[in-house]
Structure formats: C-alpha cells, structure tokens
Amino acid sequence: MTQALTGAVAAVYVSDPAAPLTTFTTTNLVDQGDHKSWAAAFNYRYWKSGEVFLIEKQIHGSGGWSDITSLCTFDYLRGMITLSGALNADDKVRASGKRVPARKLDEQLGYSIKPKKDKIEVTSIDSGRWKEFLQGHKEWQVTAKEHHVKEQTWRLYMESSHSRLLTSGGNAHSHLLFYDEDAGVGGDALSIEMINPGAPGVLSIAVVVNAVAVTLAYTAGITSTALQVAAAIEASAACKAIGFRARIADGETGAGIVAALGHTHLANGGVDTNIPAMIVCFVEDSTSKQNFAGWGRLNQINVDMDIKNAQAEDLTFDGTGKFVWETYSP
C-alpha cells in the first residue's frame, strides 16, 4: 500500500561524506510509554549504524549508571533502543555514540511525499495457481512547486560523483577540496602535490600530463593560504585543460596557511552517484503534529520548468530507503 503525506513544510537533507560523524555523550532518552522503548530527542537522532554505542540506565532516577547495551536492539534512524524487558517507570536511560551529520539540500512549501514498496512476482508452476511475490526495494518521492535550494549543499550533491580529495589536518580554515570538473572514474587519474620549497619563493603551479604540482610561497616558512592556492589553480590554464578544480572546504574562510601535501591521486569518481540522504517533513492540523522521517539514498533530482511561467517549476527528489511515521513534538 502507498500512503502519501502532504503538508506545508518539508526539507531534504544529504549527509556530507567529507564531514566527520557527530559524537554525542550521555544524551538522555525519552520513555516511549511502555518502559521498553526509549528514543533520543529529535535533534539527536539519525545514529550511524556500525559505530560503538553505550546505553546506560539509572534505577529509579538516582545513583550510579549501569551498562545495558547488550540488552538493546537499535533503530538507528529514529535514535531509539528497545529493551528485552520493561524498566521501572521512574528509571532513566542515556546513550553515547555517533550520529550522521547532514545539511539541508532543499526546503519546500506545499510538498507531497510518497513512499512505496515494489513487489516482484515470482509465481511458478509450484505456486498452486496463486500469484507469489517478493518484497522489492522501498522507495520515496518528494515533489513541490515552491522550494529553496541551499547552494553549498547542492554543490555537494553535484560533486558527489566526481573524483575528489579533501585535505585535512594542519591549520584552521586551511582545507581545500580538489576535484575533477567532470563526473566519472576518469578523474581518479588526476593527482595533486603541494610542495614546501624550503627556500624563499612565490606560489607557482606546474602540470605534467595529469599531475598538478603546487610550489607553495615561502618566506621564513610557508605563507600560502588555502584561498590563494584555490585561486591560483582556478586561474591556471593548464589545470583547466585537464579539468582539475579547487575550492575552499565548506564552512571555512580559506585564510589559514596550508600544509605541504605529498603526491596524492583524486579518488571515488563515479562511486557516489547516489548519496546518503535524509528527508524530514512536518504536517500540522488542529489536533496533532506529524513527522515523517526517511533515510536512504538520493537517486536523482528532476526539475520540470513551466515554459509559460519561468518562476514555476516542479522539483522532484527520488530515492530509496527506510521510513518512519511518528508524532513529533518540537
């Protein structure tokens, strides 16, 4: 059965593959009413499966805490655990672990979201005249006419299938994203090296076939900032000829002094054509607020323009994954 949800406000989020997981410690969980299921507050959900979690309880809300992780089953999307047996009504439960960082790709007004499940017919001669089916992939689709796309996150989505390298470590605001301007595995042949010359000199760039070598400016030490390196690469005709691009890491100013980088190839070209995605929708009426949360992969984005009205367009997100319907209390 397909159930559609329509409402006033919705948002699609994508996880940032370059961002570290968000660590949370001793976050209180809320009893769901049966003293067996306990869930994190809305802003602390979307736990990362495969990570180590610690679930603890405090008997009657006082005294020490004991580890009950082995007694729990996890619903990572909802940030919820279910115990094998009910606790006391006044017990407390808390969790420590890691959750998926996500940034808003799009926010919408007047949305419609439709989850669906495909069935695959497997009827055979042994089916006794009854049709038989297997459960296929769960899918979701979100459509809206009025929307606002977040530029940096949209760029993250568009770059997700391009070969890329994000620098790390070193000074604050000194990190760069190097990437191939074309999608696909071909960009994995591109490489970058940032050289500490050890002697006074200016910033310069040399390209040999697919290898980019950046000799950093030096006085008593390296003086090149991330902003200067990105600008030099973007201005280089030789870099443009091989499709090698650079920009400041999201959320940074580029004012930090970069660190030297050994010869390193770009990677992951064509791998993440579908990227982890999350959708959160809200609908409110006179009696309740409902939340629809989905977690899966964003497969494609379709934009249909109205040729009679350039401001009107249908934006459709298609994906696969898991869904949870629940009452939401901000």
C-alpha positions in Angstrom: 0.0 0.0 0.0 1.2 3.5 -0.8 0.5 6.3 1.7 1.1 9.9 0.7 1.7 12.8 3.0 1.1 16.4 2.1 1.7 19.5 4.1 3.2 23.0 4.4 6.8 22.4 5.2 9.4 19.8 4.2 13.1 19.5 3.8 15.5 17.1 2.2 18.9 16.7 3.8 22.1 15.0 2.4 24.9 13.6 4.5 28.3 15.2 3.9 30.8 12.5 3.0 33.6 14.9 3.9 32.3 15.8 7.4 33.2 13.8 10.5 30.4 12.0 12.4 28.9 13.9 15.3 29.7 12.4 18.7 27.2 12.7 21.4 27.7 11.6 25.0 25.2 10.8 27.8 22.3 12.0 25.9 19.0 11.4 27.8 16.5 9.1 26.0 12.7 9.5 26.4 10.5 6.7 27.5 8.0 5.9 24.7 5.4 4.8 27.2 6.0 1.1 27.5 9.2 1.5 29.6 10.9 -0.7 26.9 11.4 1.7 24.0 13.5 4.8 24.6 14.2 7.5 21.9 16.5 10.5 21.6 15.1 14.0 21.1 14.5 14.9 17.5 17.9 16.8 17.1 19.9 13.8 18.4 18.5 11.1 16.0 19.9 9.6 12.8 22.5 7.4 14.5 25.3 5.8 12.5 25.0 2.1 12.3 28.2 0.1 12.8 29.6 2.6 15.3 30.0 1.7 19.0 27.2 2.8 21.2 26.9 2.8 25.0 23.4 2.6 26.5 23.1 3.1 30.3 20.3 3.1 32.9 19.9 4.6 36.3 17.5 2.8 38.6 14.7 5.0 40.0 16.4 8.1 38.6 19.2 8.2 41.2 22.6 6.6 42.0 25.0 5.1 39.6 24.6 4.2 35.9 24.9 0.6 34.6 25.7 -0.6 31.0 22.6 -2.2 29.3 23.8 -2.1 25.7 23.7 -5.8 25.3 20.0 -5.8 26.2 19.1 -3.4 23.4 18.0 -3.6 19.8 18.6 -0.4 17.8 16.6 1.7 15.4 19.3 4.0 14.2 17.2 6.2 12.0 14.9 7.1 15.0 17.7 7.2 17.5 15.8 4.6 19.5 16.5 1.5 21.5 14.2 -1.3 22.6 15.0 -3.4 25.6 14.2 -7.0 26.1 12.2 -6.2 29.2 10.4 -3.2 30.7 12.2 -0.9 33.1 10.8 0.9 36.1 8.5 3.8 35.3 11.0 6.2 37.0 14.2 4.7 35.6 16.4 6.9 33.4 18.2 5.9 30.2 21.0 7.7 28.4 23.0 7.0 25.2 26.5 7.8 23.9 27.6 7.3 20.3 27.8 8.9 16.9 25.2 10.4 14.6 25.2 11.3 10.9 25.9 15.0 10.2 23.5 16.3 7.5 23.0 19.6 5.8 19.9 20.9 4.1 19.7 20.4 0.4 16.3 21.9 -0.2 13.4 23.2 1.7 9.9 23.2 0.3 6.4 24.6 0.7 3.3 22.7 -0.4 5.1 19.3 -0.7 3.8 15.8 -1.4 5.8 12.8 -0.3 5.0 9.3 -1.4 6.8 6.2 -0.1 6.2 3.0 -1.9 7.3 -0.6 -2.0 7.7 -2.6 -5.2 6.6 -6.2 -5.4 8.5 -8.7 -7.6 6.3 -11.5 -9.0 7.9 -15.0 -8.5 4.9 -17.1 -9.5 6.0 -20.6 -10.6 4.4 -23.9 -11.6 4.5 -24.9 -7.9 2.5 -21.8 -6.8 -0.8 -23.7 -6.7 -2.5 -21.1 -9.0 -1.7 -18.3 -6.5 0.5 -15.5 -7.5 3.6 -15.2 -5.4 5.6 -12.0 -4.7 8.9 -11.0 -3.1 9.3 -7.6 -1.4 11.3 -5.2 -3.6 13.2 -2.0 -2.7 11.5 0.6 -0.6 11.4 3.9 -2.5 10.3 7.5 -1.8 9.5 10.5 -3.9 9.1 14.2 -2.9 7.6 16.8 -5.1 7.0 20.5 -4.6 6.5 23.7 -6.6 7.9 26.2 -4.2 11.4 25.5 -2.9 14.7 27.0 -1.9 17.9 25.1 -2.7 20.9 25.6 -0.4 23.8 26.4 -2.7 26.7 24.8 -0.8 24.7 21.5 -0.3 23.5 21.4 -3.8 27.2 21.7 -4.9 28.0 18.8 -2.5 25.4 16.7 -4.3 26.6 17.7 -7.8 30.2 16.9 -6.8 29.4 13.5 -5.3 30.1 11.5 -8.4 33.3 13.4 -9.2 36.8 12.3 -8.3 37.9 14.4 -5.3 40.3 14.9 -2.5 39.6 16.9 0.7 42.7 17.9 2.6 42.7 17.5 6.4 44.9 18.4 9.4 47.0 21.5 9.7 45.7 24.9 10.4 42.1 26.0 10.8 40.5 27.4 7.6 43.3 25.9 5.5 41.5 23.0 3.9 40.8 22.5 0.2 38.6 20.3 -2.0 40.3 19.3 -5.2 38.0 17.7 -7.8 37.6 16.8 -11.4 35.1 19.0 -13.2 33.6 16.0 -15.0 31.8 13.1 -13.3 33.1 9.6 -13.5 36.1 7.4 -12.7 38.4 9.1 -15.2 39.2 11.8 -12.7 40.9 9.3 -10.5 43.9 9.7 -12.8 44.4 13.3 -11.6 46.8 14.0 -8.8 47.9 16.9 -6.7 51.1 17.7 -4.8 51.7 20.8 -2.6 55.5 21.3 -2.2 57.3 23.1 0.6 60.3 24.6 -1.2 62.2 25.3 2.0 63.6 28.5 0.5 62.1 31.9 -0.3 59.9 32.0 -3.4 56.4 32.7 -4.8 53.4 30.4 -5.3 53.6 28.6 -8.7 51.8 25.8 -10.5 53.2 23.2 -12.9 51.2 20.5 -14.7 52.6 17.4 -16.3 50.0 15.2 -18.0 47.5 14.6 -15.2 49.8 15.6 -12.3 49.4 19.1 -10.7 52.3 20.3 -8.6 51.8 23.5 -6.5 55.0 25.0 -5.1 53.9 27.0 -2.1 55.0 30.5 -1.4 57.8 30.6 1.3 59.4 33.3 3.4 60.6 32.0 6.8 58.0 29.3 6.3 55.1 28.5 4.1 52.9 31.6 3.5 50.3 30.4 1.0 46.7 30.4 2.2 44.0 28.0 1.1 42.3 30.9 -0.6 45.5 31.7 -2.6 46.1 28.1 -3.7 42.5 27.7 -4.8 42.6 31.0 -6.8 45.9 30.0 -8.4 44.5 26.6 -9.5 41.3 28.1 -10.8 43.3 30.7 -12.8 45.7 28.1 -14.3 45.0 27.4 -18.0 47.0 24.1 -17.6 44.7 23.0 -14.8 41.6 24.0 -16.7 42.8 21.9 -19.7 42.8 18.7 -17.6 39.6 19.6 -15.7 41.4 20.0 -12.4 39.5 22.2 -10.0 39.9 23.5 -6.4 37.8 25.3 -3.9 37.8 26.2 -0.2 36.3 23.5 2.1 32.7 24.2 3.0 32.3 26.3 6.2 35.9 27.7 6.0 37.2 31.1 5.1 40.4 29.9 3.4 42.5 32.3 5.4 44.6 29.5 7.0 48.1 28.7 5.9 48.1 25.3 4.0 50.3 22.4 4.8 52.5 20.6 2.3 50.9 17.6 0.7 52.6 14.6 -0.9 51.7 13.3 -4.3 48.1 12.1 -3.9 45.5 11.0 -6.5 41.9 12.1 -6.5 39.5 9.2 -5.7 35.9 8.0 -5.7 35.0 9.2 -9.2 31.6 7.7 -10.2 31.2 5.9 -6.9 28.7 8.0 -5.1 26.3 8.8 -7.9 23.6 8.1 -5.2 24.5 9.8 -1.9 23.1 9.2 1.6 20.0 11.3 2.0 17.5 12.1 4.8 14.1 13.6 4.4 12.2 15.2 7.2 8.6 16.5 6.7 6.1 18.1 9.0 2.4 18.4 8.8 0.2 20.1 11.4 -3.5 20.2 11.9 -5.7 21.3 14.8 -5.1 18.1 16.8 -1.5 17.0 16.2 1.8 17.4 14.6 3.1 14.6 12.4 6.7 13.9 11.4 7.8 11.8 8.5 11.4 10.8 8.6 13.2 8.8 5.8 16.7 7.6 5.5 18.2 6.1 2.3 19.8 7.3 -0.8 19.0 10.2 -3.1 19.0 8.7 -6.6 18.1 11.6 -8.8 16.7 15.1 -9.0 14.3 16.2 -11.7 13.3 19.8 -12.4 10.3 20.4 -14.8 10.0 24.0 -15.9 6.7 25.7 -16.9 7.5 27.4 -20.2 4.6 29.8 -19.6 5.9 30.8 -16.2 9.6 30.8 -15.6 9.1 31.0 -11.8 7.0 27.8 -11.7 8.9 24.5 -11.6 8.2 21.1 -10.2 11.2 19.8 -8.2 11.2 16.0 -7.7 13.5 14.0 -5.5 13.6 10.2 -6.0 15.3 7.9 -3.6 15.3 4.5 -1.8 15.4 3.8 1.9 13.6 3.4 5.2 10.8 5.5 6.6 9.3 6.2 9.9 5.9 7.9 10.6 5.5 9.3 14.1 4.1 12.1 16.2 6.6 14.9 16.5 6.9 17.3 19.5 9.4 20.1 19.0 
